[in-house]
Amino acid sequence: MFTIGNTQFEDKAVFLAPLEDITDRPFRLICKELGADMVYTEFISSEGLIRDAEKSKRKLLFEEAERPIGIQIFGHQKESMVRAAIEAESVQPDLIDINWGCPVRKVVSKGAGSGILQDVPRMLDITRAVVNAVKVPVTVKTRLGWDENSLIIDQIAEALQDCGIAALTIHGRTRSQLYGGNADWSLIRKVKENTRIQIPIIGNGDITDCTKAEQAFKDYGVDAIMVGRAAIGYPWIFQEIKHYLKTAQIPAPPSSEERYQTLIRHFKAEVLMRGDIFASLEMRKFFTPYYKGLPNFKPFKMRLMQATSFQEAENILQEIRQHYQ
């Protein structure tokens, strides 16, 4: 077992990574029900939060059933990050996570996300200020370095721990890699094996199936793993990984009926939160992943991507349900 703040986790915990425009409340709840040990909000702009931007404020909302949950914030100004952390603390999450890893250009260009890897003293200054400003645990998610010529995660990990963070998530890529190439977990292992490191280390990057999850724990010794893109439209990955880690057997994939029932529940929750039209648009990114692996799915996909209401999409989903029985 290991702890982050007052929250205790079983060994080999599996977390849902924070994903912008993906890990909203309906999706987090489904992932939680299907085995995720920890979930995170989409990342929230510190500037938006302190200016009461509706989108940013809405991202703070969560349900008790989602716990333990972390609220992830990003920004590049110390005062804004501190004020945003205090605002996030007011809704009583289990932890606040600082995003020092997002590689997206519009974030990086402002010196936020993984852009801060080019200014480590400022990274540490902001992190220390946030830790000191709130009582809930503060964690950090970051990358190996800016590029292959600055693989500095081992030094950064020690320095961040000295700032008082409660856990560190490491994505095994540099900023310059974005999401391409292969994640390098050897440097994550180096951090974990550092005798000075006492905080939990969470590994992230390319965890796409049960065997890769097992390898992450067996070969790299991390306390937990974080699943990101592989969970999009396939929340069953959490229970599959946990089943495999206990039994060494890969469970059968969800049936067509399971996929249908879960997708409909997800869709209905989005409608309640966003309204029919916006929910229909939001769900387009999930349709294909929910039915990944089914043969000859493209004609159904094309129709689903044109649906503009829940009822229209549900009629198509009913056809899919019957077709693949």
C-alpha positions, 0 to 999 in steps of 0.5 A, a space after each residue: 500500500 501507499 498513501 497520497 496525503 490521507 488517501 490510501 491506495 492498494 499496491 499496483 493502483 491504476 489511475 485515470 489520467 487527466 485529459 482535456 475534453 475527455 475526463 469530464 464528470 460522466 466519463 470519470 464516473 464510468 471509469 471509476 465504476 469500472 475500476 479506476 483507483 483515482 480520477 482527475 478533472 480535465 486540466 483547469 486554467 488558473 487564469 480562467 478560474 480566478 476570473 470566474 470563467 464559466 468553463 473553468 468553474 464548471 470543471 471543478 464540479 464532481 460527485 462524491 462517488 468519484 473520490 478519490 479525485 484530483 483537480 488539475 490546474 495549469 498556468 505560468 504566473 505564481 499569483 494566479 496559480 496560488 489563487 487557483 489552488 485556493 479556489 480548487 481547495 474550496 470544493 474539497 478535492 482529495 488532492 490538487 495536481 499541477 500540470 507541468 507536462 502538457 505539450 500543446 503549443 498554446 499552453 507551452 508558448 505561455 510557459 505553462 505545462 511542459 513549457 516550464 521545463 525550460 525554466 526549472 527555478 520558476 517551476 520550483 518557485 510556483 510549486 512551492 508557493 502552491 504547496 504552502 498555500 493549501 492544506 490538501 496534498 499537492 502533486 505534480 505531473 510532468 515529463 522527462 525534460 524539454 528534449 533529448 538533450 535535457 533529460 532532467 527528470 531525476 534532478 527535478 524529481 528531488 527538487 519537487 519533493 523538496 518543495 513538499 509535493 505528495 506524489 509525482 507522475 512522470 510521462 515517459 516522453 519529452 515535450 519535443 516528442 509530444 505524443 509520438 515515438 515510444 515512452 521511455 520508462 527507464 528514466 522513470 525507473 531511475 527516479 523510483 530507484 533513487 534512495 532520496 525519493 520517498 514520495 509515490 511515483 506514478 508512471 504514465 505513457 503507452 499503457 494500452 493493455 494488460 501486459 504493458 501495465 504488468 511490465 510497468 510495475 514489474 520492470 520499473 517498480 512504480 507505485 501506480 500507473 496512469 492510463 490516458 488515451 487508451 481509456 477513451 471510449 474503453 473504460 473497461 481497461 481499468 478492470 481488465 488490467 486489475 483482473 490481469 494483475 491478479 490472475 495473469 489472465 486477459 478477460 474477454 472484451 465487453 460484449 456488444 450489449 455491454 458497449 451499448 449499455 455503457 455508451 447510452 448511460 454515458 450519453 444520457 449523462 452528457 445530455 443532462 450536463 450539457 443539453 441535447 445538441 452539445 452532448 451529441 457533438 461531445 459524444 462524437 469523439 467516443 463513438 468509434 472507440 466504444 466500438 473499437 475492434 468490431 468489423 465493418 463498423 465504418 458505415 455506422 460510424 459515418 452516420 453517428 458522426 452526423 447525428 445531431 440529437 440523442 434520439 437520432 444517435 440512439 436509433 443508430 446505436 440500436 441498429 448497431 446493437 442488433 447487428 452485432 448480437 
